[in-house]
């Protein structure tokens, strides 16, 4: 994907769905959830990205009690250099899909939240 990320049009290809995603879609690794209460990170709800592999987050067809997530926060402008050099984050360019802020999931701040 590399150099393609320098064009804003390529950001849409990174995301399968945005906005109000149907509840029937199964939770998957990489999904971002808004306004989640994260124990140990304060009282203000925050955005998180699911880090746990789908096979590990389920016991059969049922979600386990806790899911591993990484906090998502505003990040510098995401381009191909960020993808190559910033290995402690998962860049999420134009996460909201409106040409606005770039974000990133912070891999050094992993935690778990109730599923």
Secondary structure by P-SEA (a helix, b strand, c coil): cccccccccccccccccccccccccccccccccccccccccccbbbbbbbcccccccccccccccbbbbbbbccccccccccccccccccccccccccccbbbbbbccccccccc
